[in-house]
Amino acid sequence: MELGFILFWQIALMFVMMMMGYGMYKIKRLSSVGSKEMGALLLYVVTPIIIMRAYTVEYTAERAFNMLIALALALFSVLLSIVISKIIFKQEGIENFSATYSNAGFMGIPLVQATLGSEAVFYLSAYLAVMVFIQWILGVVMITGDKTHTSIKRVLTNPVILGILGGLAIFFMQVSLPKFILDVFNIISGMNSPLAMLVLGVYLAQIQWVSLVNSWKIVGVSFVRLLLIPLIIGSLMIFISNDYYMIKMVTLIAFSAPVGFSVAILAQQFDKDYFQAVRYICHSTLFSIITMPIMVVLMDMIWRNFG
């Protein structure tokens, strides 16, 4: 219950920051161009640094083995999410991708860090790596219906993947970073939530609120992304030992997160319905304030009683 309250508190704080971005756009002090540039700062600087910071821990065989567990659990969760989404939304590309692809980076990182500590981000990186591969290999196909747009190069040069590779080098080679660099990492890591929520607030300010509630498709995507997938996968994790409780909880928070920003970014890039993707992101983010704490508390009770 305490973990659920901490998560709710953190999401509520993020919601306030999101409303600041909303207000700044409405009074014309922050533009869509500015939010796009902040998004680039998040993607290319803040997120890779947060991940590398998480790897500045002592190497142990147990941590290395747990990383493999986290990677296997992430792969299982994402693939099952794809199957569930495909069954429900059939050939509807943006809906398929929206239900599959969570905001495990911009929302997941600060929530995992606040509720479970910095070391938990170490395990979250496994989920992020899987999501980047899915985004550029399957996600693009989901949105466009065209396999020619997939790109291994985009996967390997993605800032998240580069951050993970840099972090793995630090971890396995036991590179001792100077205190000055670690202090810089800590300061930049604190930028993640404010920047991400300001950007989302600008997204929200560009659409009509009534459009978030007048479509059953929007409600359906949020239902699958926030409730159905977490319930199914979370319940299946009963069969995983609670010796790996932190990894299970990290994965739960990651796949319980709302629709990821990349859905809108890719929809815009490939000339699909960008604003529909934004509606999925905004609707699911607003309702995640309620659903994510509920999922965490519910699965915590189930795992402790039946795991």
N, C-alpha and C positions, 0 to 999 in steps of 0.2 A: 504493500500500500504506500509506503514511504517513497519508493522508487517512482510509482505512478504520480504522486504529488509533485515530486521534483521535476518530472517530465512536463506535467501540466504547467508548472510555474515557469519553466523555461520557454515553453511554447507561447504562453501568455505574454512574456517579455518580447518574444520575437514578433508577436502580433502587433504590439504597440509600436515597434520599430517599423513594421510594414505600413501602419497607418501614418507614420511620419513621412514615408516615401510617397504615400498616396496624397497627403496634404501638400507636400512640396511640389508635386506635379500639378496639382489643381491651382496653386497660386503662382504657377509658372516660374518657380525657382529651381526646378529640376526637370530636364527634358528627357525624351526618349533616347536621344543621342547620348546624354550624360549617363543614363542607366545602362545603355549598351556598353559604354566604356568602363563602367564599374563592374559589369558582368565579365568583361575581358580581364580586368584586374583580379577578380576572384578566380577565374579559370586558370590564368597563366602565372599568377604569383602566389596568392593566398593559399589555395587548396594544395598545390604541390609542397609548399613550405610546411603546412600543417601535417601532411603525411610524413615528410622527412623528419619532422620533429618527433613524431610518434615512434620512429625507429631508433632514436638515440637512447636505447636501453641496453642493458647488459645481455649479451648473447647467452642463451642456455638452450640445451637440447629440447627442454620442455616447451619453451616459447616457439622454437622452430617447428616442433610437431603440432602445436596448437594452431600455428598459422596454416598448416596443411588441412587441419580439421575445418578451420574457418573458410578456406578456399573451397573445400568440398561441399560444405553446407551452403555457401553462397551460390555455387554452380547449381546445386539441386534446387534451391529456392527460386532462382531466376528461370531455370528451364521449366519448372512446374508452373510458375506465373505465366509463362508464354502459353503453355498448354491450356490453362484455365481461361486466359483471355481469348485464345483462338476459338475455344468451344462456344464462348458467349457472344463474341463480336464478329465471328466468321471472317469475312474478307474486308471488314472496315478498318483500314490501315491506321489512321490516327488514333482511333479508339483502342485498337489492339496494342499499339505502342504505349499509349497513355496508361492503360491498365497494367502493363508490364513494367514500365520504366519509372522507378521511384526517385525522389529527390534525396537520395542517400548521401550526396555530397554536401550541398549547401545547407540542408536541414539536418541530415543525419550526423555530420561531424560535430557541430556544436552541441547537439542533444546527447550524443554518446559521450562527449567530453565532459559535459556538465553532470550527467547522471552516473557514469561508470568510471570516469577518470581518463587521463591521457593515454594510458596503456591500452585502453579499449579501442582507441583510434587505430592502433597497430593492427588489430584484427579486422576492423572495419575496412581497411585498405584492400583486403581480399575481395570483399563485396564490390567495392568501387572498381577494381580491376576487371571483374567479371562484367559489370554493367557497361564499362567502356567498350569491351569487346562486343557485347550484345548490341550496343548502340550502333556501331559502325559496320557490323556484319549482318545482323538480322533486323535491327531497328530501321535502317534505311530502306531495306526491302519491304518491311511492313508498311512504311509510309508511301513509297513510290511504286511498289509492285514491280520494280525493275532491279534485277540482281547485278547489273553492270555498275551500279553506284557504290557497291561495297568497296572498301579500301583498307588493306592491311597497313599501308603507309600511314593513314590517318590514325589507326589504332596505336602504332608504335611511336608516333610523334605527338600523341595526345599528352597534354601537361600532367594529367593524373597518372598516366602510365610512367612518364618520365620521373615524376615525384616518387612513385613506388620503386622504380629501379634505383633511383638515388638513395632512397631509404634502405632498400635491401643491401646495397653496397655498404652503407654506414653500419647496418646491423651485423652482417656476416663478417665484415673486415674489422669490426670494432673500432671504427674511426672515432677518435676523441675530438669533438668540435670545441673550439675555443669558447669561453664563457660569453664573449662579446657576440659571437654568431648565435649562440643559444638565446641570448637576450633579444636579439633581432627577431629570431624565429617566434619567440613568445609574444612579442608585441604585434607582429604581423598576424599571428594566429587569432588574436583578439578582434581582428577586423572582419572575420568571416560572417558572423551573424548580422552585424549592422549593415554591411554592404549587401548581403543576399536579401535581407528583408526590405531594404530601401528599393532595390531593383524590383522585387515582387510587388511592392506598393505602387510603383509606376505602372507595372503591368495591369494591376487592378484598376487604376485610375483611368485607363484607356478603354475600358469596356463599360457597358450599361449593366448595372447590378441586376436588373430584372432578367437579363439574359442568362444569369446563373441559375435561375430557378424555374424557367419556363420551358425547359427541355428535359424529357425523361432520359435522353441519351447522356446528358451531362451528369444527372443524378446516378445513372447506371454505371458510368465510368468510375465515379467516386466511390460507389458502393463496392465495386469489385476491387479497386485499388486499396481502399482503406479498411474494408471489413472482410470481404469474402476470402481474398488471398491470405491476409494475415491469420484468419481463423483456421483455414485449411492447413497451411504450412506450420503455423504455431502448434496446432494440435498434433501434427506428425512428429514434431520435435520432442514429444513425450518419450519417444523411443531412443533419444540420445541422452546419455548419462548426464546428470547434473554436475558431474565433475567438470563439465565444459559449460557451466551455467553462464559465465560472462560472454562466451562466444555465441551461445544461443540468444542471449538478450541483445547483443550487438546486432546480430542478424535480424532479429525481430524488429528492432527499431528501424533498421535500414529498409526492410520490405514493407513496413507499416507507414512509411513516409508518403506524402502526397505525390502527385504527378511531377516528374522532373522537368526542370527548365529546358532541357535539351529537346523535348518534344516540340516546343514552340520554335526553337532555333532551327531544327531540321525541317520542320514544316515550312518555315519561311524560306529556307535555303532552296528547297525543292519545289517552290511555288504551289504549296498545298494550302489548306485553310488555316492560316496562322492564327487568326483571332479565335477560331474554335479551339485550337490547342491551348491558347491563353485562358480561355474559359475553363477548360478542364483543370489547368494548373491552379487557377484562383479558387474555383469551387472546392477542389479537394484540399487545398491548403487551409481554407477557412474551417472546413469540417474536421480537419486533422487535429485541431485544438482539442476537440472532444474525443475523437476516436483513438488517437495514439495512446493517451494515458489509460483509456479503458482496456485496450489490447495488452498493454504492459502489465497492468494489474491482473487481468484475467489469466493471461498465460503464466504469470508468476505463481498464481494460486494453483493452476492446473499442474505445472511442472513440479511444484513442491509436494503436492498431494499424490500425484500419480506417476511422477518421473522416477 
